[in-house]
Structures are given as C-alpha cells and as structure tokens.
C-alpha cells in the first residue's frame, strides 16, 4: 500500500477554495469562447479528463494543466506575477530583519578604545 499525499487528499481550506475558484473561472473562460473540453484538451496536448479535473479544481491536477489552460484562453500573463520577488513584502521584511540581526551580531561590542 502506498502512502497518499495529504495535500491531494485533504488540502488546507484556502488551497482547496482557490483551486475550486480557479477551476470555475477556467470553465467560464472556456464556455465564453464557445470551446468544448475536447477542443481545449487537444490545444494544450492533454486528455479531456485533465481539463475536466482542472475545471473542478481537483488538487491532483498538475500545475502545468492549469497554466496551459490559462495560456489557451490568453489569460496567462498574471501568472508571471505570482510569487514575484519584487512584490514579496513579507520576504523583504524578513530579509531586512535578518540583515539587521547579522549586522548587530557582527558589530557587537568594540574593544578598540
């Protein structure tokens, strides 16, 4: 018996909710373009089941399928901004704190009088 991935079996609620929202948005985009699941699957080079799973927000669907669907609908440009280091305010704050801690530890007490 193989161990199951907890993220796929029971993802944290915010993750599950985000995937379901993304899936619903992808379905809406497909329908607005009057495309079938089969047509989109052929365009991105996968099977219809993968497209359907993405539209249902299934956590087991690969990120590649989600991003390919965004590409197919010409909606991928915002993906380039996900986790952008320039917009990572928390990361900047933590880096500043870490640098301050290092500076204060390195400088310590000066014994040169």
N, CA, C and O atoms as a MOPAC input file, in Angstrom:
PM7 MOZYME 1SCF
protein

 N      0.84100 1    -1.18100 1     0.00000 1
 C      0.00000 1     0.00000 1     0.00000 1
 C      0.88400 1     1.24300 1     0.00000 1
 O      1.81000 1     1.34400 1     0.80500 1
 N      0.60900 1     2.17900 1    -0.88700 1
 C      1.41700 1     3.38500 1    -0.97000 1
 C      0.81000 1     4.49100 1    -0.11700 1
 O     -0.40600 1     4.56500 1     0.06500 1
 N      1.67500 1     5.33800 1     0.39500 1
 C      1.21000 1     6.47300 1     1.18600 1
 C      0.58000 1     7.50400 1     0.25100 1
 O      1.08200 1     7.73800 1    -0.84800 1
 N     -0.48900 1     8.10100 1     0.67500 1
 C     -1.17200 1     9.11500 1    -0.11900 1
 C     -0.63900 1    10.49400 1     0.26000 1
 O     -0.20000 1    10.71100 1     1.39000 1
 N     -0.68000 1    11.39500 1    -0.66700 1
 C     -0.24700 1    12.76100 1    -0.44300 1
 C     -1.36100 1    13.51500 1     0.28400 1
 O     -2.46500 1    13.65100 1    -0.24300 1
 N     -1.07800 1    13.99800 1     1.47800 1
 C     -2.09000 1    14.69700 1     2.28300 1
 C     -2.59300 1    15.96000 1     1.58200 1
 O     -3.75500 1    16.33600 1     1.73400 1
 N     -1.72600 1    16.60900 1     0.82000 1
 C     -2.13600 1    17.82500 1     0.11800 1
 C     -3.21000 1    17.50800 1    -0.91500 1
 O     -4.12100 1    18.30800 1    -1.13400 1
 N     -3.10600 1    16.35100 1    -1.54700 1
 C     -4.09700 1    15.96700 1    -2.55100 1
 C     -5.36300 1    15.42800 1    -1.88900 1
 O     -6.47300 1    15.71400 1    -2.33800 1
 N     -5.19600 1    14.65400 1    -0.83000 1
 C     -6.34600 1    14.05200 1    -0.15200 1
 C     -7.17100 1    15.06800 1     0.63500 1
 O     -8.40100 1    15.03200 1     0.59200 1
 N     -6.51000 1    15.96300 1     1.34500 1
 C     -7.21200 1    16.93300 1     2.18900 1
 C     -6.40400 1    18.22700 1     2.24900 1
 O     -5.75700 1    18.51500 1     3.25600 1
 N     -6.44400 1    19.00900 1     1.16100 1
 C     -5.66000 1    20.24900 1     1.15800 1
 C     -6.21000 1    21.24300 1     2.17800 1
 O     -7.38200 1    21.17000 1     2.54700 1
 N     -5.36800 1    22.17500 1     2.63500 1
 C     -5.88300 1    23.23500 1     3.51500 1
 C     -7.04000 1    23.95400 1     2.81700 1
 O     -7.04600 1    24.09900 1     1.59500 1
 N     -8.00300 1    24.39300 1     3.59800 1
 C     -9.20100 1    25.00500 1     3.02900 1
 C     -8.88600 1    26.14600 1     2.06500 1
 O     -9.48600 1    26.19300 1     0.99200 1
 N     -7.97400 1    27.07200 1     2.38900 1
 C     -7.69400 1    28.15700 1     1.43900 1
 C     -7.15200 1    27.64100 1     0.10100 1
 O     -7.43700 1    28.22600 1    -0.94400 1
 N     -6.38200 1    26.56200 1     0.12300 1
 C     -5.84500 1    25.97700 1    -1.10600 1
 C     -6.98600 1    25.34500 1    -1.90000 1
 O     -7.11300 1    25.57000 1    -3.10400 1
 N     -7.80200 1    24.56400 1    -1.22800 1
 C     -8.93500 1    23.91700 1    -1.89000 1
 C     -9.88200 1    24.96100 1    -2.48900 1
 O    -10.34300 1    24.81000 1    -3.62000 1
 N    -10.16300 1    25.99400 1    -1.74300 1
 C    -11.05900 1    27.05800 1    -2.19500 1
 C    -10.47700 1    27.78200 1    -3.41100 1
 O    -11.20200 1    28.06800 1    -4.36400 1
 N     -9.18800 1    28.07700 1    -3.38600 1
 C     -8.54400 1    28.76700 1    -4.51000 1
 C     -8.58600 1    27.90600 1    -5.77200 1
 O     -8.84000 1    28.41600 1    -6.86400 1
 N     -8.34000 1    26.60800 1    -5.62700 1
 C     -8.38800 1    25.71600 1    -6.79000 1
 C     -9.80100 1    25.61100 1    -7.36100 1
 O     -9.97700 1    25.58800 1    -8.57900 1
 N    -10.78600 1    25.54900 1    -6.50600 1
 C    -12.17700 1    25.48000 1    -6.97800 1
 C    -12.56800 1    26.76900 1    -7.71100 1
 O    -13.23300 1    26.72800 1    -8.74600 1
 N    -12.14800 1    27.90800 1    -7.16300 1
 C    -12.41900 1    29.18900 1    -7.81400 1
 C    -11.72800 1    29.25800 1    -9.17300 1
 O    -12.33100 1    29.66100 1   -10.16800 1
 N    -10.45000 1    28.85900 1    -9.20200 1
 C     -9.70200 1    28.85600 1   -10.46000 1
 C    -10.37200 1    27.93000 1   -11.46900 1
 O    -10.53000 1    28.29100 1   -12.63600 1
 N    -10.76000 1    26.76000 1   -11.03300 1
 C    -11.43200 1    25.82100 1   -11.92900 1
 C    -12.71600 1    26.39200 1   -12.50400 1
 O    -12.97700 1    26.26300 1   -13.70000 1
 N    -13.51700 1    27.01900 1   -11.65900 1
 C    -14.77000 1    27.62500 1   -12.12500 1
 C    -14.47800 1    28.74700 1   -13.11700 1
 O    -15.18100 1    28.89800 1   -14.11600 1
 N    -13.44200 1    29.53100 1   -12.83900 1
 C    -13.06500 1    30.61300 1   -13.74900 1
 C    -12.60200 1    30.06300 1   -15.09800 1
 O    -12.91800 1    30.62300 1   -16.14700 1
 N    -11.85200 1    28.96000 1   -15.05900 1
 C    -11.39600 1    28.34500 1   -16.30300 1
 C    -12.57500 1    27.81200 1   -17.11900 1
 O    -12.59900 1    27.93000 1   -18.34400 1
 N    -13.53900 1    27.23000 1   -16.43100 1
 C    -14.72500 1    26.72300 1   -17.13300 1
 C    -15.48500 1    27.87400 1   -17.78500 1
 O    -15.91200 1    27.77100 1   -18.93500 1
 N    -15.64900 1    28.96700 1   -17.04800 1
 C    -16.32900 1    30.14000 1   -17.59500 1
 C    -15.58700 1    30.66100 1   -18.82300 1
 O    -16.21100 1    31.00300 1   -19.82700 1
 N    -14.26400 1    30.72400 1   -18.74700 1
 C    -13.46800 1    31.20000 1   -19.88300 1
 C    -13.66400 1    30.30000 1   -21.09500 1
 O    -13.79200 1    30.78600 1   -22.21800 1
 N    -13.68600 1    28.99200 1   -20.87000 1
 C    -13.89200 1    28.05100 1   -21.97900 1
 C    -15.26000 1    28.23600 1   -22.62000 1
 O    -15.38700 1    28.28800 1   -23.84400 1
 N    -16.27500 1    28.33300 1   -21.78000 1
 C    -17.63700 1    28.47100 1   -22.29300 1
 C    -17.81800 1    29.79600 1   -23.02900 1
 O    -18.50200 1    29.84200 1   -24.05100 1
 N    -17.22200 1    30.86400 1   -22.52900 1
 C    -17.32100 1    32.16100 1   -23.21000 1
 C    -16.67400 1    32.12200 1   -24.58600 1
 O    -17.06300 1    32.87000 1   -25.48300 1
 N    -15.69300 1    31.25600 1   -24.74900 1
 C    -15.01900 1    31.12300 1   -26.03900 1
 C    -15.68900 1    30.06700 1   -26.91900 1
 O    -15.23300 1    29.77100 1   -28.02400 1
 N    -16.78100 1    29.51000 1   -26.40000 1
 C    -17.56400 1    28.51000 1   -27.12800 1
 C    -16.70500 1    27.32200 1   -27.55300 1
 O    -16.79700 1    26.84700 1   -28.68500 1
 N    -15.86500 1    26.84900 1   -26.62400 1
 C    -14.99300 1    25.70400 1   -26.87300 1
 C    -15.47100 1    24.49900 1   -26.07900 1
 O    -16.00800 1    24.64300 1   -24.98000 1
 N    -15.27600 1    23.32200 1   -26.63500 1
 C    -15.58400 1    22.09700 1   -25.90200 1
 C    -14.35500 1    21.68200 1   -25.09200 1
 O    -13.24300 1    22.14300 1   -25.34700 1
 N    -14.57300 1    20.81900 1   -24.13200 1
 C    -13.46000 1    20.28400 1   -23.35000 1
 C    -12.48200 1    19.56900 1   -24.28500 1
 O    -11.26600 1    19.68500 1   -24.12900 1
 N    -13.01500 1    18.83800 1   -25.24600 1
 C    -12.16800 1    18.09600 1   -26.18300 1
 C    -11.29900 1    19.03400 1   -27.01700 1
 O    -10.12600 1    18.74300 1   -27.25200 1
 N    -11.86000 1    20.15500 1   -27.46300 1
 C    -11.09300 1    21.12000 1   -28.25700 1
 C     -9.95000 1    21.72700 1   -27.44100 1
 O     -8.82600 1    21.86200 1   -27.92500 1
 N    -10.25400 1    22.08100 1   -26.21900 1
 C     -9.22300 1    22.67900 1   -25.36400 1
 C     -8.15400 1    21.64500 1   -25.02100 1
 O     -6.96400 1    21.95700 1   -25.01100 1
 N     -8.57600 1    20.42800 1   -24.74300 1
 C     -7.61600 1    19.36300 1   -24.43100 1
 C     -6.65900 1    19.15800 1   -25.59800 1
 O     -5.45400 1    19.01200 1   -25.39300 1
 N     -7.18500 1    19.14700 1   -26.81700 1
 C     -6.33100 1    18.98600 1   -27.99100 1
 C     -5.36900 1    20.15800 1   -28.12900 1
 O     -4.20600 1    19.96900 1   -28.48700 1
 N     -5.84000 1    21.35200 1   -27.85000 1
 C     -4.98900 1    22.54600 1   -27.98200 1
 C     -3.81200 1    22.51300 1   -27.00800 1
 O     -2.70000 1    22.90200 1   -27.36600 1
 N     -4.05200 1    22.05000 1   -25.78200 1
 C     -2.96200 1    22.05100 1   -24.79900 1
 C     -2.21200 1    20.72400 1   -24.76200 1
 O     -1.21900 1    20.59200 1   -24.04600 1
 N     -2.67500 1    19.74900 1   -25.52200 1
 C     -1.95300 1    18.48400 1   -25.62000 1
 C     -2.17900 1    17.54100 1   -24.45500 1
 O     -1.24800 1    16.87500 1   -24.00000 1
 N     -3.39200 1    17.48100 1   -23.97700 1
 C     -3.73100 1    16.56800 1   -22.88500 1
 C     -5.07700 1    15.92700 1   -23.19000 1
 O     -5.66700 1    16.17100 1   -24.24200 1
 N     -5.54800 1    15.12000 1   -22.28000 1
 C     -6.84500 1    14.49400 1   -22.46800 1
 C     -7.96900 1    15.31400 1   -21.85400 1
 O     -7.72700 1    16.18900 1   -21.02200 1
 N     -9.19900 1    15.02600 1   -22.26800 1
 C    -10.36100 1    15.74500 1   -21.73700 1
 C    -10.51100 1    15.61600 1   -20.21900 1
 O    -10.99000 1    16.53800 1   -19.55900 1
 N    -10.10400 1    14.47500 1   -19.67200 1
 C    -10.23200 1    14.28600 1   -18.22300 1
 C     -9.39800 1    15.31400 1   -17.45500 1
 O     -9.84700 1    15.82500 1   -16.42800 1
 N     -8.20600 1    15.61900 1   -17.93300 1
 C     -7.35000 1    16.60200 1   -17.25300 1
 C     -8.00500 1    17.97700 1   -17.25300 1
 O     -7.94700 1    18.69400 1   -16.25500 1
 N     -8.62700 1    18.34400 1   -18.36900 1
 C     -9.32100 1    19.63000 1   -18.45500 1
 C    -10.50500 1    19.63800 1   -17.49300 1
 O    -10.70900 1    20.60500 1   -16.75900 1
 N    -11.27600 1    18.56800 1   -17.50000 1
 C    -12.41800 1    18.46500 1   -16.59600 1
 C    -11.98200 1    18.52900 1   -15.13500 1
 O    -12.60300 1    19.21500 1   -14.32400 1
 N    -10.91300 1    17.81200 1   -14.80600 1
 C    -10.40300 1    17.83600 1   -13.43000 1
 C     -9.97700 1    19.24100 1   -13.02300 1
 O    -10.23700 1    19.67100 1   -11.90000 1
 N     -9.32300 1    19.95700 1   -13.93600 1
 C     -8.91600 1    21.33300 1   -13.63500 1
 C    -10.13900 1    22.21400 1   -13.41500 1
 O    -10.15700 1    23.03600 1   -12.49800 1
 N    -11.14600 1    22.04900 1   -14.24100 1
 C    -12.36300 1    22.85500 1   -14.10100 1
 C    -13.10000 1    22.54900 1   -12.80000 1
 O    -13.87400 1    23.37500 1   -12.31500 1
 N    -12.86800 1    21.38900 1   -12.24500 1
 C    -13.45900 1    21.04400 1   -10.95100 1
 C    -12.52700 1    21.40000 1    -9.78900 1
 O    -12.87200 1    21.18900 1    -8.62600 1
 N    -11.36700 1    21.93200 1   -10.10200 1
 C    -10.42800 1    22.35700 1    -9.05700 1
 C     -9.79200 1    21.21300 1    -8.30300 1
 O     -9.48500 1    21.34600 1    -7.11800 1
 N     -9.58900 1    20.09400 1    -8.96900 1
 C     -9.00800 1    18.93500 1    -8.28100 1
 C     -7.52900 1    19.17900 1    -7.97900 1
 O     -6.76500 1    19.54700 1    -8.87100 1
 N     -7.12600 1    18.97500 1    -6.72000 1
 C     -5.73800 1    19.21700 1    -6.33000 1
 C     -4.73600 1    18.29800 1    -7.02100 1
 O     -3.55400 1    18.62900 1    -7.10500 1
 N     -5.18700 1    17.16000 1    -7.51200 1
 C     -4.26700 1    16.23100 1    -8.16300 1
 C     -3.92000 1    16.65400 1    -9.59000 1
 O     -3.00700 1    16.08900 1   -10.19400 1
 N     -4.62700 1    17.62700 1   -10.13000 1
 C     -4.33900 1    18.11900 1   -11.47200 1
 C     -3.03400 1    18.89900 1   -11.44400 1
 O     -2.81600 1    19.71600 1   -10.54900 1
 N     -2.17100 1    18.65400 1   -12.41300 1
 C     -0.85600 1    19.30300 1   -12.40100 1
 C     -0.96700 1    20.79900 1   -12.65500 1
 O     -1.89300 1    21.27600 1   -13.31100 1
 N      0.00300 1    21.51700 1   -12.11600 1
 C      0.07800 1    22.95900 1   -12.33700 1
 C      0.22100 1    23.24700 1   -13.82500 1
 O     -0.26700 1    24.26800 1   -14.30900 1
 N      0.88800 1    22.35200 1   -14.55700 1
 C      1.07100 1    22.54000 1   -15.99500 1
 C     -0.28100 1    22.60900 1   -16.71200 1
 O     -0.44600 1    23.39900 1   -17.64100 1
 N     -1.23900 1    21.79400 1   -16.29100 1
 C     -2.55800 1    21.81600 1   -16.92600 1
 C     -3.24300 1    23.15000 1   -16.65200 1
 O     -3.80500 1    23.76100 1   -17.56100 1
 N     -3.19800 1    23.60100 1   -15.40400 1
 C     -3.82000 1    24.88600 1   -15.07000 1
 C     -3.19900 1    26.02400 1   -15.87600 1
 O     -3.91800 1    26.85100 1   -16.43700 1
 N     -1.86900 1    26.07200 1   -15.93600 1
 C     -1.19200 1    27.15000 1   -16.65500 1
 C     -1.44100 1    27.03400 1   -18.16000 1
 O     -1.61200 1    28.04800 1   -18.83700 1
 N     -1.46200 1    25.81300 1   -18.68600 1
 C     -1.74200 1    25.61900 1   -20.11100 1
 C     -3.15200 1    26.08700 1   -20.46000 1
 O     -3.37200 1    26.66400 1   -21.52600 1
 N     -4.09900 1    25.84200 1   -19.57200 1
 C     -5.46000 1    26.32100 1   -19.82400 1
 C     -5.50300 1    27.84500 1   -19.82100 1
 O     -6.17800 1    28.45500 1   -20.65100 1
 N     -4.78700 1    28.45100 1   -18.89300 1
 C     -4.71700 1    29.91600 1   -18.88800 1
 C     -4.11600 1    30.42000 1   -20.20100 1
 O     -4.58200 1    31.41200 1   -20.76200 1
 N     -3.08300 1    29.73300 1   -20.68500 1
 C     -2.47500 1    30.08900 1   -21.96500 1
 C     -3.48300 1    29.93700 1   -23.10800 1
 O     -3.58300 1    30.80500 1   -23.97600 1
 N     -4.22100 1    28.83500 1   -23.09900 1
 C     -5.18400 1    28.56500 1   -24.16700 1
 C     -6.24000 1    29.66100 1   -24.26600 1
 O     -6.75800 1    29.93900 1   -25.34800 1
 N     -6.55000 1    30.27200 1   -23.14300 1
 C     -7.56600 1    31.33200 1   -23.11500 1
 C     -6.93600 1    32.72600 1   -23.12200 1
 O     -7.63100 1    33.72600 1   -22.94100 1
 N     -5.61900 1    32.78800 1   -23.33300 1
 C     -4.86700 1    34.04300 1   -23.34400 1
 C     -5.04100 1    34.80800 1   -22.02300 1
 O     -5.21800 1    36.02600 1   -22.01000 1
 N     -4.98700 1    34.06600 1   -20.92900 1
 C     -5.12200 1    34.65000 1   -19.59300 1
 C     -3.88500 1    34.40600 1   -18.73500 1
 O     -3.93100 1    34.61800 1   -17.52300 1
 N     -2.79000 1    33.96900 1   -19.33000 1
 C     -1.62300 1    33.55300 1   -18.56100 1
 C     -0.76400 1    34.70300 1   -18.05600 1
 O      0.06300 1    34.47900 1   -17.17200 1
 N     -0.91300 1    35.91900 1   -18.56800 1
 C      0.00200 1    36.99800 1   -18.16800 1
 C      0.04600 1    37.23600 1   -16.66000 1
 O      1.13200 1    37.49200 1   -16.14000 1
 N     -1.06600 1    37.16900 1   -15.92800 1
 C     -0.95500 1    37.36700 1   -14.47400 1
 C     -0.13700 1    36.28400 1   -13.76900 1
 O      0.36100 1    36.51100 1   -12.66600 1
 N      0.00400 1    35.11800 1   -14.38700 1
 C      0.75300 1    34.03100 1   -13.75700 1
 C      2.21000 1    34.44000 1   -13.55200 1
 O      2.84300 1    34.02800 1   -12.58000 1
 N      2.73500 1    35.24400 1   -14.46100 1
 C      4.10800 1    35.70600 1   -14.34600 1
 C      4.36800 1    36.54800 1   -13.10800 1
 O      5.51500 1    36.71800 1   -12.69600 1
 N      3.30500 1    37.07300 1   -12.51600 1
 C      3.44400 1    37.90000 1   -11.32600 1
 C      3.25400 1    37.12500 1   -10.03100 1
 O      3.45900 1    37.67000 1    -8.94700 1
 N      2.86600 1    35.86000 1   -10.13400 1
 C      2.69300 1    35.05700 1    -8.92800 1
 C      4.04600 1    34.86100 1    -8.25700 1
 O      5.02000 1    34.50300 1    -8.91900 1
 N      4.11100 1    35.08300 1    -6.99900 1
 C      5.33600 1    34.92100 1    -6.20500 1
 C      6.48500 1    35.78800 1    -6.72800 1
 O      7.65300 1    35.44000 1    -6.55400 1
 N      6.16000 1    36.90300 1    -7.35900 1
 C      7.17600 1    37.82100 1    -7.87100 1
 C      7.97300 1    38.39400 1    -6.69900 1
 O      7.38900 1    39.01400 1    -5.81000 1
 N      9.28100 1    38.20000 1    -6.67800 1
 C     10.09500 1    38.69900 1    -5.56300 1
 C      9.97200 1    40.20800 1    -5.35500 1
 O     10.12300 1    40.69600 1    -4.23500 1
 N      9.70000 1    40.94100 1    -6.42100 1
 C      9.56200 1    42.39300 1    -6.30100 1
 C      8.33000 1    42.76100 1    -5.47900 1
 O      8.30400 1    43.81300 1    -4.84000 1
 N      7.31700 1    41.91100 1    -5.48900 1
 C      6.06000 1    42.18500 1    -4.77800 1
 C      5.96200 1    41.43600 1    -3.44600 1
 O      4.91500 1    41.46300 1    -2.79900 1
 N      7.01900 1    40.78300 1    -3.04200 1
 C      7.02600 1    39.96000 1    -1.82900 1
 C      7.35600 1    40.82200 1    -0.60300 1
 O      8.49600 1    40.86000 1    -0.14000 1
 N      6.33900 1    41.50600 1    -0.09500 1
 C      6.54900 1    42.41500 1     1.03300 1
 C      7.02300 1    41.67400 1     2.28000 1
 O      7.92200 1    42.14900 1     2.97400 1
 N      6.44000 1    40.53500 1     2.56600 1
 C      6.86200 1    39.77200 1     3.73800 1
 C      8.31700 1    39.30900 1     3.59000 1
 O      9.09300 1    39.36200 1     4.54400 1
 N      8.66900 1    38.86400 1     2.40500 1
 C     10.04800 1    38.44400 1     2.16000 1
 C     11.02400 1    39.59000 1     2.36200 1
 O     12.08600 1    39.40700 1     2.95800 1
 N     10.66500 1    40.78900 1     1.86200 1
 C     11.51200 1    41.96400 1     2.06900 1
 C     11.66200 1    42.25600 1     3.55500 1
 O     12.76400 1    42.52300 1     4.03400 1
 N     10.55100 1    42.20400 1     4.28200 1
 C     10.58900 1    42.49800 1     5.71700 1
 C     11.47500 1    41.50000 1     6.45200 1
 O     12.27100 1    41.88500 1     7.30800 1
 N     11.33900 1    40.24300 1     6.12500 1
 C     12.16400 1    39.22300 1     6.78600 1
 C     13.64400 1    39.38900 1     6.43600 1
 O     14.51100 1    39.18100 1     7.28400 1
 N     13.92700 1    39.75800 1     5.20600 1
 C     15.31600 1    39.97800 1     4.80000 1
 C     15.91200 1    41.14800 1     5.56400 1
 O     17.05300 1    41.07800 1     6.02200 1
 N     15.14700 1    42.21800 1     5.70300 1
 C     15.63900 1    43.38700 1     6.45700 1
 C     15.90400 1    43.01600 1     7.90400 1
 O     16.91400 1    43.43000 1     8.47300 1
 N     15.01700 1    42.24800 1     8.50300 1
 C     15.21400 1    41.83000 1     9.89400 1
 C     16.45000 1    40.95900 1    10.02500 1
 O     17.22900 1    41.11400 1    10.96500 1
 N     16.62600 1    40.05800 1     9.09800 1
 C     17.76500 1    39.16000 1     9.12500 1
 C     19.07200 1    39.94100 1     8.95700 1
 O     20.06000 1    39.66200 1     9.63700 1
 N     19.06900 1    40.90800 1     8.05700 1
 C     20.27200 1    41.71400 1     7.85200 1
 C     20.59500 1    42.52000 1     9.10500 1
 O     21.75700 1    42.62800 1     9.49600 1
 N     19.57900 1    43.07700 1     9.72400 1
 C     19.81600 1    43.83400 1    10.96200 1
 C     20.39000 1    42.93500 1    12.03900 1
 O     21.30700 1    43.33200 1    12.75700 1
 N     19.86100 1    41.73000 1    12.15800 1
 C     20.35900 1    40.81100 1    13.18100 1
 C     21.82000 1    40.46700 1    12.91400 1
 O     22.62600 1    40.41100 1    13.84200 1
 N     22.15800 1    40.24000 1    11.66900 1
 C     23.54300 1    39.91600 1    11.33500 1
 C     24.46300 1    41.09100 1    11.61300 1
 O     25.55800 1    40.91800 1    12.14900 1
 N     24.02500 1    42.26700 1    11.25500 1
 C     24.85400 1    43.44900 1    11.47400 1
 C     25.10000 1    43.64700 1    12.95800 1
 O     26.22900 1    43.90400 1    13.37600 1
 N     24.04500 1    43.52900 1    13.75700 1
 C     24.22500 1    43.75600 1    15.18800 1
 C     25.08200 1    42.66500 1    15.80800 1
 O     25.82000 1    42.93700 1    16.75500 1
 N     25.00800 1    41.43900 1    15.30400 1
 C     25.83200 1    40.36300 1    15.84600 1
 C     27.29800 1    40.53200 1    15.43100 1
 O     28.20400 1    40.28300 1    16.22700 1
 N     27.52100 1    40.94500 1    14.21800 1
 C     28.88900 1    41.11000 1    13.74300 1
 C     29.55400 1    42.31200 1    14.40400 1
 O     30.73000 1    42.25000 1    14.76200 1
 N     28.83200 1    43.37200 1    14.56500 1
 C     29.43300 1    44.57800 1    15.13300 1
 C     29.68200 1    44.41700 1    16.63300 1
 O     30.69600 1    44.88700 1    17.14900 1
 N     28.77300 1    43.76400 1    17.31900 1
 C     28.93700 1    43.50600 1    18.74700 1
 C     29.55400 1    44.68700 1    19.49500 1
 O     29.35100 1    45.84200 1    19.12100 1
 N     30.29600 1    44.39400 1    20.53500 1
 C     30.98900 1    45.42900 1    21.29200 1
 C     32.36400 1    45.66900 1    20.67900 1
 O     33.06800 1    44.73200 1    20.30300 1
 N     32.71900 1    46.91200 1    20.59000 1
 C     34.00500 1    47.27500 1    20.02300 1
 C     35.01600 1    47.38400 1    21.15300 1
 O     34.82400 1    48.18400 1    22.07000 1
 N     36.07300 1    46.61100 1    21.11200 1
 C     37.07900 1    46.65300 1    22.17700 1
 C     38.22500 1    47.60600 1    21.84800 1
 O     39.20600 1    47.68800 1    22.58700 1
 N     38.09100 1    48.33100 1    20.72500 1
 C     39.12900 1    49.27700 1    20.34100 1
 C     38.83600 1    50.63200 1    20.99600 1
 O     37.98000 1    51.37700 1    20.51900 1
 N     39.54900 1    50.95500 1    22.09400 1
 C     39.28700 1    52.22400 1    22.80200 1
 C     40.31800 1    53.22300 1    22.47000 1
 O     40.26900 1    54.34900 1    22.96600 1

